[in-house]
Amino acid sequence: MIISDIKATVHYHDVQVPGVVESVERRIFVYVEVFTDEGLAGFGLTGAMLPWAVKSCIDHHLAPALIGKNALHREAIHNYVWHHLNTRGYTGVISNALSAIDIALWDLAGKRTEQSIHELLGGYRDWAPTYATFGYPSLDDDQLVAQAKRFIADGHRILKMVVGGNPHRTWQDDARRVRCVREAIGEDIGLIIDANCRFDPVEARYLAMAVESCNLLWFEEPLHVNDVEALRDLRANVRVPIAVGQMEGHRFRYRDLIASRAVDIIQPNVIYNGGFTESLKVAHMAQAFNMPMSNGGGWPIFNMHLLCGVMNGGAVEFHYGIWQVGKHFFTGTPDPVEGVMRLSGLPGLGFTPKQDALAAARVDEPRQLLSASHDAHGYRTGA
């Protein structure tokens, strides 16, 4: 099954967060289709970071290099990219671009063999626990509690809130907000906090100690740039489990995090980490250290296959904005029901693109996205 063409396009979708008038998320992604000489096509995507650079990388570097290669030889394709296009082990743009293509290749393999990707990855189970990201930094305390209760009423049993995302708040303010949510939701609902790499080691330690009584499931990305040495020190001095890894780019960064015991839970995200091919290596590496794995960075409809495929797979993230983007652009995507997501078992990714929706949301030049300002995580920062 020979690759005959690769097409990359940029798209966006604005999502209104329910119950919060001023909270709008703009989600940008690069969508990729890989075509073959057998008439089969597979698709994948990657997220919002430098989308035009990612598209250019695919159009001008990856596509010309990969057209003509066997679409089923994913290890050979990764080897070629590493040794001919990425000999210095860059992450970022090239990892994101390769991720989108790799997801499409696994989709093709599933369609060719009439198996779901999670079966190709190991087939451990066809379901995964879920958690819902509800607590945006733009929300005040009352809105935060209202959103938490809204998601619980919808059946979610684990919730995640952002800390460190508002420059006008201190770690003490975040500690108060976490305690406020815990008191409102009770002890039976799991609670996670995510700093998106915003804190220095001192602030992160103070916050972790201040919310120790809240029985958090984990503290996600507490430190700037996921500093391995600082994470190891933090983990040794606080009780809350540490989780990182959604955008590390390749297995060598994960090796350092895992082998140095800097984290409790590893979080590869297939749309950033080199796709299923590279993330599967991370999952197996973590297994050798008895380390559980979860999903950070959203895009559950793709990551669910990895988490269901391997024996150390854990919870998949249903970040409201990204979840709604998936429902808007694809047909047949699963929804969480009472804290559980189940795969359809259909071949490949198990869902199909809505070509009309993709066409309507296509962006052909960057200035089309300048109607509003959003930060790197998609939160609206101004009109």
SULZIGI-V194378 format. One record per residue. N is the residue number from 1. RES is the residue in three letters. BURIAL is + if it has 24 or more other ideal C-beta (glycine too) atoms within 12 Angstrom, else -. Layout:
<<N,RES,BURIAL> <N,RES,BURIAL>>
This chain:
<<1,MET,+> <2,ILE,-> <3,ILE,+> <4,SER,-> <5,ASP,+> <6,ILE,+> <7,LYS,+> <8,ALA,+> <9,THR,+> <10,VAL,+> <11,HIS,+> <12,TYR,+> <13,HIS,+> <14,ASP,+> <15,VAL,+> <16,GLN,-> <17,VAL,+> <18,PRO,-> <19,GLY,-> <20,VAL,+> <21,VAL,-> <22,GLU,-> <23,SER,+> <24,VAL,+> <25,GLU,+> <26,ARG,+> <27,ARG,+> <28,ILE,+> <29,PHE,+> <30,VAL,+> <31,TYR,+> <32,VAL,+> <33,GLU,+> <34,VAL,+> <35,PHE,+> <36,THR,+> <37,ASP,-> <38,GLU,-> <39,GLY,-> <40,LEU,+> <41,ALA,+> <42,GLY,+> <43,PHE,+> <44,GLY,+> <45,LEU,+> <46,THR,+> <47,GLY,+> <48,ALA,+> <49,MET,+> <50,LEU,+> <51,PRO,+> <52,TRP,+> <53,ALA,+> <54,VAL,+> <55,LYS,+> <56,SER,-> <57,CYS,+> <58,ILE,+> <59,ASP,+> <60,HIS,-> <61,HIS,+> <62,LEU,+> <63,ALA,+> <64,PRO,-> <65,ALA,+> <66,LEU,+> <67,ILE,+> <68,GLY,-> <69,LYS,+> <70,ASN,+> <71,ALA,+> <72,LEU,+> <73,HIS,-> <74,ARG,+> <75,GLU,-> <76,ALA,-> <77,ILE,+> <78,HIS,+> <79,ASN,-> <80,TYR,+> <81,VAL,+> <82,TRP,+> <83,HIS,-> <84,HIS,-> <85,LEU,+> <86,ASN,+> <87,THR,-> <88,ARG,-> <89,GLY,-> <90,TYR,-> <91,THR,+> <92,GLY,+> <93,VAL,+> <94,ILE,+> <95,SER,+> <96,ASN,+> <97,ALA,+> <98,LEU,+> <99,SER,+> <100,ALA,+> <101,ILE,+> <102,ASP,+> <103,ILE,+> <104,ALA,+> <105,LEU,+> <106,TRP,+> <107,ASP,+> <108,LEU,+> <109,ALA,+> <110,GLY,+> <111,LYS,+> <112,ARG,+> <113,THR,-> <114,GLU,-> <115,GLN,+> <116,SER,+> <117,ILE,+> <118,HIS,+> <119,GLU,+> <120,LEU,+> <121,LEU,+> <122,GLY,+> <123,GLY,-> <124,TYR,+> <125,ARG,+> <126,ASP,+> <127,TRP,+> <128,ALA,+> <129,PRO,+> <130,THR,+> <131,TYR,+> <132,ALA,+> <133,THR,+> <134,PHE,+> <135,GLY,+> <136,TYR,+> <137,PRO,+> <138,SER,+> <139,LEU,+> <140,ASP,-> <141,ASP,-> <142,ASP,-> <143,GLN,+> <144,LEU,+> <145,VAL,+> <146,ALA,+> <147,GLN,+> <148,ALA,+> <149,LYS,-> <150,ARG,+> <151,PHE,+> <152,ILE,+> <153,ALA,-> <154,ASP,+> <155,GLY,-> <156,HIS,+> <157,ARG,+> <158,ILE,+> <159,LEU,+> <160,LYS,+> <161,MET,+> <162,VAL,+> <163,VAL,+> <164,GLY,+> <165,GLY,+> <166,ASN,+> <167,PRO,-> <168,HIS,-> <169,ARG,+> <170,THR,-> <171,TRP,+> <172,GLN,-> <173,ASP,+> <174,ASP,+> <175,ALA,+> <176,ARG,-> <177,ARG,+> <178,VAL,+> <179,ARG,+> <180,CYS,+> <181,VAL,+> <182,ARG,+> <183,GLU,-> <184,ALA,+> <185,ILE,+> <186,GLY,-> <187,GLU,-> <188,ASP,-> <189,ILE,+> <190,GLY,+> <191,LEU,+> <192,ILE,+> <193,ILE,+> <194,ASP,+> <195,ALA,+> <196,ASN,+> <197,CYS,+> <198,ARG,+> <199,PHE,+> <200,ASP,-> <201,PRO,+> <202,VAL,-> <203,GLU,+> <204,ALA,+> <205,ARG,+> <206,TYR,+> <207,LEU,+> <208,ALA,+> <209,MET,-> <210,ALA,+> <211,VAL,+> <212,GLU,-> <213,SER,-> <214,CYS,+> <215,ASN,-> <216,LEU,+> <217,LEU,+> <218,TRP,+> <219,PHE,+> <220,GLU,+> <221,GLU,+> <222,PRO,+> <223,LEU,+> <224,HIS,-> <225,VAL,-> <226,ASN,+> <227,ASP,+> <228,VAL,+> <229,GLU,-> <230,ALA,+> <231,LEU,+> <232,ARG,+> <233,ASP,-> <234,LEU,+> <235,ARG,+> <236,ALA,-> <237,ASN,-> <238,VAL,+> <239,ARG,-> <240,VAL,+> <241,PRO,+> <242,ILE,+> <243,ALA,+> <244,VAL,+> <245,GLY,+> <246,GLN,+> <247,MET,+> <248,GLU,+> <249,GLY,+> <250,HIS,+> <251,ARG,+> <252,PHE,+> <253,ARG,+> <254,TYR,+> <255,ARG,+> <256,ASP,+> <257,LEU,+> <258,ILE,+> <259,ALA,-> <260,SER,+> <261,ARG,-> <262,ALA,+> <263,VAL,+> <264,ASP,+> <265,ILE,+> <266,ILE,+> <267,GLN,+> <268,PRO,+> <269,ASN,+> <270,VAL,+> <271,ILE,+> <272,TYR,+> <273,ASN,+> <274,GLY,+> <275,GLY,+> <276,PHE,+> <277,THR,+> <278,GLU,+> <279,SER,+> <280,LEU,+> <281,LYS,+> <282,VAL,+> <283,ALA,+> <284,HIS,+> <285,MET,+> <286,ALA,+> <287,GLN,-> <288,ALA,-> <289,PHE,+> <290,ASN,-> <291,MET,+> <292,PRO,+> <293,MET,+> <294,SER,+> <295,ASN,+> <296,GLY,+> <297,GLY,+> <298,GLY,+> <299,TRP,+> <300,PRO,+> <301,ILE,+> <302,PHE,+> <303,ASN,+> <304,MET,+> <305,HIS,+> <306,LEU,+> <307,LEU,+> <308,CYS,+> <309,GLY,+> <310,VAL,+> <311,MET,-> <312,ASN,+> <313,GLY,+> <314,GLY,+> <315,ALA,+> <316,VAL,+> <317,GLU,+> <318,PHE,+> <319,HIS,+> <320,TYR,+> <321,GLY,+> <322,ILE,+> <323,TRP,+> <324,GLN,+> <325,VAL,+> <326,GLY,+> <327,LYS,+> <328,HIS,+> <329,PHE,+> <330,PHE,+> <331,THR,-> <332,GLY,-> <333,THR,+> <334,PRO,+> <335,ASP,+> <336,PRO,+> <337,VAL,-> <338,GLU,-> <339,GLY,+> <340,VAL,+> <341,MET,+> <342,ARG,+> <343,LEU,+> <344,SER,+> <345,GLY,+> <346,LEU,+> <347,PRO,+> <348,GLY,+> <349,LEU,+> <350,GLY,+> <351,PHE,+> <352,THR,+> <353,PRO,+> <354,LYS,-> <355,GLN,-> <356,ASP,-> <357,ALA,-> <358,LEU,+> <359,ALA,-> <360,ALA,-> <361,ALA,+> <362,ARG,+> <363,VAL,+> <364,ASP,-> <365,GLU,-> <366,PRO,-> <367,ARG,-> <368,GLN,-> <369,LEU,+> <370,LEU,-> <371,SER,-> <372,ALA,-> <373,SER,-> <374,HIS,+> <375,ASP,+> <376,ALA,-> <377,HIS,+> <378,GLY,+> <379,TYR,+> <380,ARG,+> <381,THR,-> <382,GLY,-> <383,ALA,->>
